Amino acid sequence: MDRWDGFLRRARERRGLTQDEVASLLDRSQASVAYAEKSMRPTLMQFERYARALGYQLEIRFVDLLEEREDIR
């Protein structure tokens, strides 16, 4: 299972909204919301639109995974 599987749906459900309500907020059809929620790899634009519509702020960070590795320094 992909780590994004169901992510947009769970965000919507946490806000207690239906797909129709989110579609209205996004000025999209309910079918497009359903498609986006079923997508295994939502686009960055989809994440950003959902975040704003649902009252979230999308943050993208680079985390230095090499910082703690002694063999890389």
Secondary structure per residue as TSV (DSSP state, phi and psi in degrees):
chain	resnum	aa	ss	phi	psi
A	1	M	-	360.0	135.3
A	2	D	-	-73.0	145.7
A	3	R	T	-65.6	-17.5
A	4	W	T	-94.7	-5.1
A	5	D	T	-56.3	116.6
A	6	G	T	81.3	2.7
A	7	F	H	-60.7	-48.9
A	8	L	H	-65.9	-38.8
A	9	R	H	-62.6	-45.2
A	10	R	H	-64.1	-37.6
A	11	A	H	-63.1	-42.1
A	12	R	H	-64.4	-45.0
A	13	E	H	-65.2	-33.9
A	14	R	H	-61.2	-30.1
A	15	R	T	-86.9	-4.2
A	16	G	T	71.4	30.6
A	17	L	-	-107.8	151.8
A	18	T	-	-89.1	167.8
A	19	Q	H	-62.4	-37.4
A	20	D	H	-61.8	-41.5
A	21	E	H	-66.3	-41.9
A	22	V	H	-66.2	-40.8
A	23	A	H	-57.4	-42.0
A	24	S	H	-63.3	-42.8
A	25	L	H	-64.0	-32.8
A	26	L	H	-93.1	-3.8
A	27	D	T	55.5	46.1
A	28	R	S	-130.0	172.1
A	29	S	-	-83.3	158.9
A	30	Q	H	-61.6	-35.6
A	31	A	H	-62.9	-37.9
A	32	S	H	-70.2	-33.6
A	33	V	H	-66.6	-44.7
A	34	A	H	-61.0	-42.4
A	35	Y	H	-62.3	-46.1
A	36	A	H	-61.9	-40.0
A	37	E	H	-68.5	-28.1
A	38	K	H	-86.8	-13.5
A	39	S	-	-62.8	133.1
A	40	M	S	-76.8	-19.0
A	41	R	S	-138.6	77.1
A	42	P	-	-58.2	146.7
A	43	T	-	-78.2	161.9
A	44	L	H	-59.4	-38.1
A	45	M	H	-63.9	-39.6
A	46	Q	H	-63.2	-43.9
A	47	F	H	-59.4	-44.7
A	48	E	H	-65.0	-44.2
A	49	R	H	-63.1	-45.4
A	50	Y	H	-61.9	-45.3
A	51	A	H	-55.6	-51.3
A	52	R	H	-63.5	-44.4
A	53	A	H	-63.0	-33.6
A	54	L	H	-95.0	2.9
A	55	G	T	82.8	24.2
A	56	Y	-	-106.3	163.2
A	57	Q	-	-113.0	124.4
A	58	L	-	-82.3	127.1
A	59	E	-	-121.4	134.5
A	60	I	-	-119.8	126.3
A	61	R	-	-129.7	148.2
A	62	F	-	-98.7	123.6
A	63	V	-	-108.3	125.5
A	64	D	-	-75.2	101.3
A	65	L	S	-79.8	-16.0
A	66	L	S	-91.4	-13.5
A	67	E	T	-55.1	-37.6
A	68	E	T	-92.8	-1.4
A	69	R	-	-88.7	119.6
A	70	E	T	-65.8	-35.2
A	71	D	T	-73.4	-10.3
A	72	I	T	-94.6	-26.7
A	73	R	-	-66.5	360.0
